[in-house]
Amino acid sequence: MTVIIVLIALIIMAFCVKLYKALNWHQPPLRIYPKDLGFEAENITFQNSDGIDLKGWFIPCSSSSKTLVLMHGFEMDKSQILPQTINLAKKYNLFYFDFRGMGESTGKSAQGMREHLDALAALEYLRKNKPNQCKEIALYGISLGASVASYIAATDKAIKAVILEACFYSYKRVVRKWAWNHHTLPYYPIVYIFLRFKRLKFRTGLEDLSPKTSAPLIKCPVLQIHGKNDHLVSYKRALRVFDNIKTTKELWLVEGAGHTRCHEIAGPKYLQEISKFLEKYF
């Protein structure tokens, strides 16, 4: 019996070490900057309501009073969504920022529990400091950023349009699958205990912030983009998000594209589809 108890304890300790490593990954340097693509950007620093300094780029378009706010995914940074979207700066002001604990921003990632506060702080900064360039605001989000964009669009009725790529339906389900796919961490008991702890710490649950809750409340037009070869969030699960959206909506399923990789497969069509949607509704 003692041997069995020791083995169980060792297995739990091993899983805890894997969980720690999963949540404390090394953030690599930014891959690319606007200047590398021929665009000038203003470096922005602003604080969220938790007192964390967040870093962003504001890329102005002299002829526009509209701003598109772009939000990256988990374990990503603003530079990783820059190449496929920066040419939108020819028609719109663009604002990229790093969520807490990612990219150049300080603090630690909240794994989806507080990142909506980062987006709220970004919008507050823009409306206060760039009023003439932000008379109208639209959102672009990918993966984690898509879930945040869905939440913000549902709660801020001034948002004019939203683009959701690789958007999952349920936080709980995607965390469960991510933990197993990337770190072979079982849901019970490790991930389950982690999520319960997070709920107690932040006094909210992941499902309260999930697109399955926020998507039906969005009032502005929505473009949903998803890869049909997404092994983290199957396109069939993404269709549940789309079915829950009650407003004007468009869906683009990209054949052969994996999670957050639609731009790689679609090529120039990626920017064309986004531009077409924005021209129609923004």
Buried (B, 14 or more C-beta within 10 A) or exposed (E): EEEEEEEEEEEEEEBBEBBEEBBEEEBEEBEEBBEEBEBEBEEBEBBBEEEBEBBBBBBBBEEBBBBBBBBBBBBBBBBBBBBBBBBBBEBBBBBBBBBBBBBBBBBEBBBBBBBBBBBBBBBBBBBEEBEEBBEBBBBBBBBBBBBBBBBBBBEBEEBBBBBBBBBBBBBBBBBBBBBEEEBEBEBEEBBEBBBEEBBEEBEEBBBBBBBBBBBBBBEBBBBBBBBBBBEBBBBEBBBBBBEBBEBBBBBBBBEEBBBBBBBBBBEEBBBEBBBEBBEEBB
